[in-house]
Each structure stands twice: as structure tokens, then as C-alpha cells.
Amino acid sequence: MDGANVWHLFRHVVLPNITPTMVTVWIVTFMYIWDSFLWPLVIMTDPGRQLVQIGIAALFNRSAFASAMSSQGHSSPSALS
């Protein structure tokens, strides 16, 4: 593209070409991070053996964590306190 500056080339040539790749990377990264949260939440039965991701989620959102734990048949999430 004759006469185009660097930003024009980036916006009209480079960015449209890398967008599908970047979206794919974001989706795969999100799925990896979500899987490292969801699988331990589903499979762990002892609140004392929960992984760090679950513990951090419990710190930030104790009511949602309590409902998730009770739906799995755990007696009380107060053992984390």
C-alpha cells in the first residue's frame, strides 16, 4: 500500500490477519484456565484438599462457593473459615 504509514498498515493489513489467531489463543487460554477451576471444583470432595483456584474463589465469593459445595453434598463450607 503506497503512501500508507505504519499505523495505517497495521490497522488495515496486519490486524485483520492476526485477529482469528488471537481469538483462537484467547479461547484456548480461557478454556485452560476455566478447566483448572471447574474440574477441581467438581471432583474434589474434601474442602480441606481444595486447590488454590477454588480457595481464591471462596475468598471472593463465599455465598456462591457455599451453594456449590452444598449441591455436591458437603455439609458446610464453614470449615474453610
Stockholm file with secondary structure:
# STOCKHOLM 1.0

chainA/1-81         MDGANVWHLFRHVVLPNITPTMVTVWIVTFMYIWDSFLWPLVIMTDPGRQLVQIGIAALFNRSAFASAMSSQGHSSPSALS
#=GR chainA/1-81 SS CTTCCHHHHIIIIIHHHHHHHHHHHHHHHHHHHHHHHHHHHHHCCCGGGCCHHHHHHHHHCHHHHHHHHHHTTCSCGGGGC
#=GC SS_cons        CTTCCHHHHIIIIIHHHHHHHHHHHHHHHHHHHHHHHHHHHHHCCCGGGCCHHHHHHHHHCHHHHHHHHHHTTCSCGGGGC
//
